[in-house]
């Protein structure tokens, strides 16, 4: 099942996972928050994820605080 992000899909249990892997998005978010890793460190810990994909996942997990108000007003 598709989501609005190319790198995130819903598995058969409707759990967001990283496209092409079995890794759940929540695992990546927890590692970013709990470990305080940079995107480069996260990529080193998960070399099967391209750095571009890690960057895209980070944007999906932590959208810009500027975008949310714009979306709320239908401006984006």
C-alpha positions as a Python dict, from the first residue, in 0.01 Angstrom:
ca = {
    (1, 'X'): (0, 0, 0),
    (2, 'X'): (136, 344, -92),
    (3, 'X'): (182, 648, 127),
    (4, 'X'): (256, 1006, 31),
    (5, 'X'): (629, 930, 68),
    (6, 'X'): (800, 710, -191),
    (7, 'X'): (1034, 562, 68),
    (8, 'X'): (754, 455, 306),
    (9, 'X'): (501, 181, 238),
    (10, 'X'): (244, 11, 455),
    (11, 'X'): (298, -360, 506),
    (12, 'X'): (17, -616, 518),
    (13, 'X'): (-51, -515, 881),
    (14, 'X'): (-70, -147, 777),
    (15, 'X'): (253, -68, 961),
    (16, 'X'): (471, 196, 792),
    (17, 'X'): (792, 32, 671),
    (18, 'X'): (1088, 149, 469),
    (19, 'X'): (1046, 57, 104),
    (20, 'X'): (1255, -241, 3),
    (21, 'X'): (1322, -349, 363),
    (22, 'X'): (1137, -501, 654),
    (23, 'X'): (1245, -215, 884),
    (24, 'X'): (955, -30, 1044),
    (25, 'X'): (970, 348, 1030),
    (26, 'X'): (927, 364, 1408),
    (27, 'X'): (1259, 182, 1450),
    (28, 'X'): (1439, 451, 1253),
    (29, 'X'): (1267, 733, 1443),
    (30, 'X'): (1353, 575, 1778),
    (31, 'X'): (1718, 545, 1675),
    (32, 'X'): (1726, 908, 1565),
    (33, 'X'): (1575, 1028, 1892),
    (34, 'X'): (1724, 785, 2145),
    (35, 'X'): (2075, 768, 2005),
    (36, 'X'): (2095, 1123, 1872),
    (37, 'X'): (2262, 992, 1558),
    (38, 'X'): (2331, 1215, 1261),
    (39, 'X'): (2199, 1104, 923),
    (40, 'X'): (2550, 989, 832),
    (41, 'X'): (2574, 776, 1149),
    (42, 'X'): (2232, 627, 1084),
    (43, 'X'): (2347, 538, 733),
    (44, 'X'): (2662, 376, 877),
    (45, 'X'): (2448, 169, 1115),
    (46, 'X'): (2216, 66, 829),
    (47, 'X'): (2436, 53, 518),
    (48, 'X'): (2157, -108, 314),
    (49, 'X'): (1978, 231, 328),
    (50, 'X'): (2120, 482, 82),
    (51, 'X'): (2208, 816, 240),
    (52, 'X'): (1953, 983, 11),
    (53, 'X'): (1685, 748, 143),
    (54, 'X'): (1786, 820, 505),
    (55, 'X'): (1760, 1193, 432),
    (56, 'X'): (1416, 1147, 275),
    (57, 'X'): (1301, 938, 573),
    (58, 'X'): (1422, 1205, 812),
    (59, 'X'): (1216, 1465, 626),
    (60, 'X'): (912, 1238, 648),
    (61, 'X'): (962, 1176, 1020),
    (62, 'X'): (1037, 1537, 1111),
    (63, 'X'): (859, 1770, 871),
    (64, 'X'): (952, 2135, 873),
    (65, 'X'): (763, 2338, 1136),
    (66, 'X'): (696, 2591, 862),
    (67, 'X'): (511, 2345, 640),
    (68, 'X'): (250, 2223, 894),
    (69, 'X'): (79, 2565, 936),
    (70, 'X'): (81, 2614, 559),
    (71, 'X'): (-81, 2275, 506),
    (72, 'X'): (-338, 2351, 775),
    (73, 'X'): (-442, 2652, 569),
    (74, 'X'): (-439, 2459, 242),
    (75, 'X'): (-141, 2653, 108),
    (76, 'X'): (84, 2365, 18),
}
